[in-house]
Amino acid sequence: MSHDGIDRLTLPTLGDLDWVPATTRPDLLAPSVAEALARWTAQDPRVAEQVAVVEIDPDLADTATLNAAHDLPPAVSANCVLVAGRRGGDERIAAAVVRATTRADVNTRVRSLLDVRKASFLPMDRAVVESGMEYGGITPIGLPEGWRVLLDAAVATDGEAALIGSGLRRSKLLLPGALLARLPGVELVEGLGVPVG
């Protein structure tokens, strides 16, 4: 393990799935995700070694369904939701990434960070068109410039993996949470995810 908590040599694996380096399978990534991974790899070679992708049945893309089908621990999965709010005539959009065992605190934490009166989930049709990703596969990697990426600090725990979308419903990405925290533009937020229920 390196001093920054990121193992430089081992491709992460999880469950009974056949993981491969994500940079070797751009066909399993939304175009914007593949481009963002290539740029990120150029800045940080650990990305090529530490970001894995796996092809899945798109009917199993939802977190609970995938976890049940492949006996994956729910705590590893991280969900990415798109949230929007307005301040005057200015629309502010952010991605909120939290562990699947929690939910994004949209009404308090996200609203405050966006400095808007009201924050709500971006409608599905807009989320798909504007992100360039498939619904159920939206990921913090490769989002449009100008969108904030808020990452719950609990996802960035050293030694813990994060299972996230690939931009497509037919695949998933897996990478160390500590590496995801180093994605260009990410803002680490304490308490972004709150317990479900």
C-alpha positions as CSV (number, residue, x, y, z in Angstrom):
1,M,0.0,0.0,0.0
2,S,1.4,3.4,-0.9
3,H,1.6,6.3,1.5
4,D,-1.5,7.9,0.0
5,G,-3.7,4.8,0.6
6,I,-3.8,3.7,-3.1
7,D,-2.3,0.3,-4.0
8,R,-0.5,1.0,-7.2
9,L,-0.2,-2.5,-8.5
10,T,-3.4,-4.5,-8.0
11,L,-6.5,-4.2,-10.2
12,P,-9.5,-4.2,-7.9
13,T,-11.8,-7.1,-8.1
14,L,-15.1,-7.9,-6.5
15,G,-17.5,-10.9,-6.4
16,D,-17.6,-13.4,-9.2
17,L,-17.3,-10.8,-12.0
18,D,-14.5,-10.7,-14.6
19,W,-12.9,-7.3,-14.1
20,V,-10.4,-5.9,-16.6
21,P,-8.6,-2.5,-16.8
22,A,-11.2,0.1,-17.9
23,T,-8.8,1.8,-20.2
24,T,-8.6,-1.4,-22.3
25,R,-12.3,-1.6,-22.8
26,P,-13.6,1.8,-24.0
27,D,-16.5,-0.1,-25.7
28,L,-17.9,-0.7,-22.1
29,L,-17.8,3.0,-21.3
30,A,-20.0,6.0,-22.4
31,P,-17.9,8.1,-24.8
32,S,-17.5,11.0,-22.3
33,V,-16.4,8.5,-19.6
34,A,-13.8,7.0,-21.9
35,E,-12.5,10.4,-22.8
36,A,-12.3,11.5,-19.2
37,L,-10.5,8.3,-18.1
38,A,-8.0,8.8,-20.9
39,R,-7.3,12.4,-19.7
40,W,-7.2,11.3,-16.1
41,T,-4.7,8.5,-16.9
42,A,-2.4,11.0,-18.7
43,Q,-2.3,13.0,-15.5
44,D,-2.1,10.0,-13.1
45,P,-0.9,6.6,-14.4
46,R,-2.5,4.9,-11.4
47,V,-5.8,5.2,-13.2
48,A,-4.8,2.6,-15.8
49,E,-3.8,0.3,-13.0
50,Q,-6.6,0.9,-10.6
51,V,-9.8,1.5,-12.5
52,A,-11.5,-1.8,-13.5
53,V,-14.6,-2.4,-15.6
54,V,-16.9,-5.4,-16.0
55,E,-19.7,-6.1,-18.4
56,I,-23.0,-7.0,-16.8
57,D,-26.5,-7.8,-17.8
58,P,-28.2,-4.4,-18.2
59,D,-31.3,-5.7,-16.5
60,L,-29.2,-6.1,-13.4
61,A,-27.8,-2.5,-13.5
62,D,-29.8,-1.3,-10.5
63,T,-27.7,-1.5,-7.3
64,A,-29.8,-3.9,-5.2
65,T,-30.4,-6.2,-8.2
66,L,-26.7,-6.4,-9.1
67,N,-25.6,-6.9,-5.5
68,A,-28.1,-9.8,-5.1
69,A,-27.2,-11.4,-8.4
70,H,-23.5,-11.4,-7.7
71,D,-23.4,-11.5,-3.9
72,L,-21.8,-8.0,-3.7
73,P,-21.6,-6.1,-0.4
74,P,-24.0,-3.2,-0.5
75,A,-21.5,-1.0,1.3
76,V,-19.1,-1.0,-1.7
77,S,-21.6,0.4,-4.2
78,A,-21.8,4.1,-4.6
79,N,-24.7,5.9,-6.3
80,C,-24.4,9.1,-8.3
81,V,-27.5,11.3,-8.5
82,L,-27.8,14.6,-10.4
83,V,-29.3,17.6,-8.6
84,A,-30.2,21.0,-9.8
85,G,-31.2,24.3,-8.2
86,R,-31.5,27.9,-9.2
87,R,-30.1,31.1,-7.8
88,G,-31.7,34.0,-9.6
89,G,-31.5,33.1,-13.3
90,D,-28.5,30.8,-12.7
91,E,-29.1,27.1,-12.8
92,R,-26.6,25.1,-10.8
93,I,-26.1,21.4,-11.4
94,A,-24.1,18.9,-9.2
95,A,-23.5,15.2,-9.0
96,A,-23.8,13.8,-5.5
97,V,-22.0,10.5,-4.9
98,V,-22.8,8.6,-1.8
99,R,-22.5,5.0,-0.6
100,A,-25.6,2.9,-1.6
101,T,-26.3,2.3,2.1
102,T,-27.1,6.0,2.4
103,R,-29.0,8.6,0.4
104,A,-27.8,12.0,-0.7
105,D,-28.9,14.8,1.7
106,V,-30.3,16.9,-1.2
107,N,-32.6,19.1,0.9
108,T,-30.0,20.3,3.4
109,R,-26.4,19.5,2.5
110,V,-26.6,19.7,-1.4
111,R,-28.9,22.7,-1.3
112,S,-26.5,24.5,1.0
113,L,-23.5,23.7,-1.1
114,L,-25.2,24.9,-4.3
115,D,-26.4,28.0,-2.5
116,V,-29.9,27.7,-3.8
117,R,-33.3,28.0,-2.2
118,K,-34.5,24.6,-3.4
119,A,-32.6,21.6,-4.9
120,S,-34.2,18.7,-6.7
121,F,-33.2,15.7,-8.8
122,L,-32.6,16.6,-12.4
123,P,-35.4,15.1,-14.5
124,M,-34.4,11.7,-16.1
125,D,-34.7,12.9,-19.7
126,R,-32.5,15.9,-19.0
127,A,-30.0,13.8,-16.9
128,V,-29.6,11.4,-19.8
129,V,-29.3,14.0,-22.6
130,E,-27.1,16.5,-20.8
131,S,-24.8,13.9,-19.2
132,G,-24.4,11.8,-22.3
133,M,-24.9,8.7,-20.2
134,E,-27.6,6.1,-19.8
135,Y,-30.1,6.3,-16.9
136,G,-28.9,3.8,-14.3
137,G,-25.3,4.1,-15.4
138,I,-24.6,7.8,-14.6
139,T,-21.2,8.2,-13.0
140,P,-19.1,11.1,-11.7
141,I,-16.4,10.5,-14.3
142,G,-17.0,12.3,-17.6
143,L,-19.8,14.7,-16.6
144,P,-20.1,18.0,-18.4
145,E,-17.7,20.8,-17.5
146,G,-19.2,23.2,-15.0
147,W,-21.1,20.6,-13.1
148,R,-19.9,20.2,-9.6
149,V,-19.0,16.7,-8.3
150,L,-19.7,16.3,-4.6
151,L,-18.3,13.1,-3.1
152,D,-19.3,11.9,0.3
153,A,-16.1,11.5,2.3
154,A,-17.3,8.1,3.4
155,V,-16.8,6.9,-0.2
156,A,-13.1,8.0,-0.2
157,T,-12.1,5.8,2.7
158,D,-8.6,4.4,2.3
159,G,-8.5,0.7,1.5
160,E,-12.2,0.7,0.4
161,A,-13.4,0.2,-3.1
162,A,-16.2,2.1,-4.9
163,L,-18.4,0.3,-7.4
164,I,-19.9,3.0,-9.6
165,G,-21.6,3.4,-13.0
166,S,-19.7,3.5,-16.3
167,G,-22.1,5.7,-18.2
168,L,-23.8,2.6,-19.6
169,R,-26.2,0.2,-18.0
170,R,-24.3,-2.8,-19.3
171,S,-21.1,-2.3,-17.3
172,K,-19.8,-1.1,-14.0
173,L,-16.6,0.5,-12.8
174,L,-14.6,-0.4,-9.7
175,L,-11.8,1.7,-8.2
176,P,-10.4,2.6,-4.8
177,G,-12.4,5.3,-3.1
178,A,-9.2,7.1,-2.3
179,L,-8.5,7.3,-6.1
180,L,-12.0,8.5,-6.9
181,A,-11.4,11.3,-4.4
182,R,-8.6,12.4,-6.7
183,L,-10.7,12.7,-9.8
184,P,-10.1,16.2,-11.1
185,G,-12.8,18.5,-9.9
186,V,-14.1,16.3,-7.1
187,E,-15.2,18.1,-3.8
188,L,-15.0,15.9,-0.7
189,V,-18.0,16.6,1.5
190,E,-18.4,15.2,5.1
191,G,-22.0,14.0,5.8
192,L,-23.2,14.2,2.2
193,G,-24.8,10.8,2.6
194,V,-27.4,10.2,5.4
195,P,-28.7,6.9,6.6
196,V,-31.6,5.4,4.6
197,G,-34.9,5.2,6.5
